[in-house]
Each structure stands twice: as structure tokens, then as C-alpha cells.
């Protein structure tokens, strides 16, 4: 990923966060498989639903609020 590129999709499903949000709730997106294979997009996806934004810096400081804890 280039320095100026943004995280904007679930790579496992090949769908952007904007598309997933159009299809329903966060729970709907997860039920459809978003964030279930690699789980890498899950914090970004949660942030997308919470913030209304669709693209994020790789190191967005808000991510810590949405990362799963053991």
C-alpha cells in the first residue's frame, strides 16, 4: 500500500465500506462475511459505521477504539 492510499474495503469480500454500508448494518456486513477471514478490516469497518466515513489512513488514531481486545 502506498503512503497516500486509504483503507476503504474488505479485501476478503472485495467490497468497499461504502458498498457494505449501503447494504445494511454492521451486523449485516459481518453476517455476509465482512471481516471474517483475515479480520484485518474489522476495526476499519466498525469505524466506517460509527463515523460515516468510507476511507481511512492505515494508522488512523481512532482505530484503537474499535480493535478487539482478548
C-alpha positions as CSV (number, residue, x, y, z in Angstrom):
1,X,0.0,0.0,0.0
2,X,1.3,3.4,-0.9
3,X,1.7,6.0,1.7
4,X,-1.2,8.1,0.5
5,X,-3.6,5.2,-0.1
6,X,-6.5,4.7,2.2
7,X,-8.1,1.6,3.7
8,X,-11.6,1.5,2.1
9,X,-12.6,-2.1,1.6
10,X,-12.9,-5.6,2.9
11,X,-10.4,-7.5,0.7
12,X,-11.9,-10.8,1.6
13,X,-15.3,-9.9,0.1
14,X,-13.9,-7.4,-2.4
15,X,-16.4,-4.8,-1.4
16,X,-15.8,-1.2,-0.3
17,X,-17.0,0.0,3.1
18,X,-19.4,2.4,1.2
19,X,-21.0,-0.6,-0.6
20,X,-21.3,-2.6,2.7
21,X,-22.9,0.3,4.4
22,X,-25.5,0.7,1.6
23,X,-26.4,-3.0,2.2
24,X,-27.4,-2.5,5.8
25,X,-26.0,-2.5,9.3
26,X,-22.6,-3.6,10.6
27,X,-24.2,-6.8,11.8
28,X,-25.5,-7.4,8.2
29,X,-22.0,-6.8,6.8
30,X,-20.4,-9.2,9.3
31,X,-23.1,-11.8,8.6
32,X,-22.3,-11.5,4.9
33,X,-18.7,-12.4,5.7
34,X,-17.0,-9.0,6.1
35,X,-14.0,-9.1,8.4
36,X,-14.4,-12.8,9.0
37,X,-11.5,-14.4,7.1
38,X,-8.5,-12.2,7.9
39,X,-10.2,-9.8,10.3
40,X,-7.9,-7.0,9.2
41,X,-10.6,-4.7,8.1
42,X,-12.9,-5.2,11.1
43,X,-11.7,-2.2,13.1
44,X,-11.9,0.0,10.0
45,X,-15.3,-1.4,9.2
46,X,-16.6,-0.6,12.7
47,X,-15.1,2.9,12.4
48,X,-16.8,3.3,9.0
49,X,-20.2,2.6,10.5
50,X,-19.5,4.8,13.6
51,X,-18.1,7.8,11.7
52,X,-20.0,7.7,8.4
53,X,-16.6,7.9,6.6
54,X,-15.6,5.3,4.0
55,X,-11.8,5.6,3.8
56,X,-9.1,5.7,6.5
57,X,-5.4,6.2,7.0
58,X,-3.7,2.9,7.8
59,X,-2.7,4.3,11.2
60,X,-5.9,6.2,12.0
61,X,-5.7,7.1,15.7
62,X,-9.4,6.3,16.2
63,X,-8.8,2.6,15.4
64,X,-7.8,1.8,19.0
65,X,-11.4,2.3,20.0
66,X,-12.6,-0.4,17.6
67,X,-9.9,-3.0,17.9
68,X,-10.9,-6.2,19.6
69,X,-9.3,-7.0,23.0
70,X,-8.5,-10.5,24.1
